Amino acid sequence: MTISAEPVARAREDFAAGRDVAAGVRPEILASWSRCRDRYDVDPGLRIAPAAPEHAEHCLEQEVVLAELGGLAAIAGREMERSGGIIAVADGSGRVLAAYGDPEAQRRAEASNLAPRATWAEDTTGTNGLGTALETTGPVTVTGAEHWCEGFHDWACTGIAVRDVVTGSPIGMLDVSRWGEPLSDHVTGWLESAAGGVEAELHQRAVADGRRLVAAFAERRTRNPLLGVDVGGRAVIGNDAAEPLLGLPGATPMISPGDRREPEAAELSTVVRWAAGRASGFPGWTGSAVVTTPSGEQPVTLRPLHAQDRLIGFTCEFGVADGEPHTPRDDHVPSPAPDRIIGLRNERLVVLMPAEIRYAEADRNTVWLSTDRGRIQAAMRGLDHVDEVLTPHGFCRVHRRFLVNMRRVAELERGGRGELLLITDPRAPEFIPVARRHVAQVRRILGV
């Protein structure tokens, strides 16, 4: 018995065969299909989810969240028994940890490996409510032939990820699935409420950690620019000398995660992630790196800040290099740069050559491409993913929200506060801001 609509099933077959016409398919599903086919190379004929890796490291904070999600799922599983569905709990990598609900539905699910010790990440198991929710924000529903893999077309599922409010990384998730029947309209609302409650607790904890970080920061004294950053690399507080790195008065604390600002220092967030791996459990560790600031390349020393035996952030002192040096490494062998990128317009896929794109602009996880054919939504989510695809074609990240085809820059202009603005089409009212930390790189590329 199948619950897939024929037009969607035909569209999926066409898309899997390499044809890019998929009218009548929801944009978020098209975006996922594009990732599965062109990026992850997932077998559309897959019928059983692969086994999960044997080992995974979860910090205590993640284990607490997963335990809470497990409790919510166990309670909801009683309702699932009456409705013929199941609810699964997975970690942030898509590994299923537990499943509850109707025994008959669980037996069917186990036949597809929708069960503990299997992985349902999108890069291994294709478009599905669990894995696709890890790729985006908010709840995701996948029904019938919207699943990329043929073996899961009898299922309807809705998943939602719980994300770290500081780093944005998924910690865990809930997924409700039903065989042969659509899900109730109430499922999405329940999942949003459940995930929102857990994330609200994480937000309160992050605010408390922000206050602890500010208190620990106050004990550090230096005339050099000094920032207090969280483990995601965003600034919580800085001294007066660090004002150019923040664009704000240095003493203004940004306690809430939503208020924190990304410093004007390229590569700093990457260095902070490296330092977090080194400093966890080692309060005396110190590291250093070289980053690009508005005044050019500078050394920076990172010292961990701990509270209640947990790493909550770092002080970043600029102009000083002490401790273990950060050595940029690239162990990843890049695949050949694709000669096209897929966009979405009016429920139709648009095949674009990179040269047609003037710039990309992020609206949260949605990315809009300004092209010679108008404004088109990118099929892939997240500016980081688009950046990865387009950088080999001469694109440059000039701002946290903008990626620009440097070959298409026609004019430059100074803003009212001295910032640099790029114009790729003088006929259009466009002014693309360049963050101060990227100004030197943009000038080098353009030769100005």
Secondary structure, 3 states (H helix, E strand, C coil): CCCCCHHHHHHHHHHHCCCCCCCCCCHHHHHHHHHHHHHCCCCCCCCCCCECCCCCCCCHHHHHHHHHHHHHHHHHHHHHHHHCEEEEEEECCCEEEEEEECHHHHHHHHHCCCCCCEECCHHHHCCCHHHHHHHCCCCEEEEHHHCCCHHHCCEEEEEEEEECCCCCCEEEEEEEEEECCCCCCHHHHHHHHHHHHHHHHHHHHHHHHHHHHHHHHCCCCCCCCEEEECCCCCEEEECHHHHHHHCCCCCCCCCCHHHCECCCCECHHHHHHHHHHHHCCCCCCCEEEEEEECCEEEEEEEEEEEECCEEEEEEEEECCCCCEECCCCCCCCCCCCCCCEEEEECCEEEEECHHHEEEEEEECCEEEEEECCEEEEECCCCHHHHHHHHHHHCEEEEECCEEEEHHHCCEEEECCCCCEEEECCCCCCCCEEECHHHHHHHHHHHCC
